Amino acid sequence: MIYLYSKPNCPKCEARYVELDTQGVDYEVRDARRLEGGLPVDDLDAIDREAHVQLNMNNMELPVEVQVD
């Protein structure tokens, strides 16, 4: 399963949806605002924490993907 963090009206995010749909890959879209510090730390799960690390490594560019087997 892929968790895809994105925001509305994000062209790169929209393009990634199309790629994943075309490939038949299962994914779940998560709101990238979860990564902006708006949620209490207790409300973040391990996937959110990994996405936050990846977001920082990607120079704060969306979309961010976390793959969980």
Beta strands, then each sheet from edge to edge (+ up, - down):
strand 1: 2-6
strand 2: 27-31
strand 3: 64-67
sheet 1: 2+ 1+ 3-
end
